[in-house]
Amino acid sequence: MRSTRDFLTGLLTGVAIGILTAPRSGKETRERITDEANKRSQDLKDQWEKGVEQVKQGYDQAKTQVNQYADKAKQQLDGFQNRAEKEYAYDKQEAREKYNDKVDELAGKAKDGVEQAKDAFKVG
């Protein structure tokens, strides 16, 4: 009798475990698979959007830095250009003065040469 009772206990235990762990129906299984796939798909989409947003932020930061460096370089270039123009203007004025002085000197020498030539013709 003990072996029949043990057999029935084992049988009932097996049936209970089988019922509790039996696979779901095909429809329920498909719904779970679809739900899980949708969940994972949404997670991937969220991660993608987060990554895209991070890339956009990085791009905007890089663009801002490049613009700042470009503005700084332009300011420095303008400063160098202004300095060069002032120095060139000074050199230009100085060259003009030297040229005028040389012209005056040569004109004076030419005048002296003409006077000497006149004097040479008067003597003879």
Secondary structure, DSSP 8 states (H G I E B T S, - for coil): -HHHHHHHHHHHHHHHHHHHH----HHHHHHHHHHHHHHHHHHHHHHHHHHHHHHHHHHHHHHHHHHHHHHHHHHHHHHHHHHHHHHHHHHHHHHHHHHHHHHHHHHHHHHHHHHHHHHHHHH-
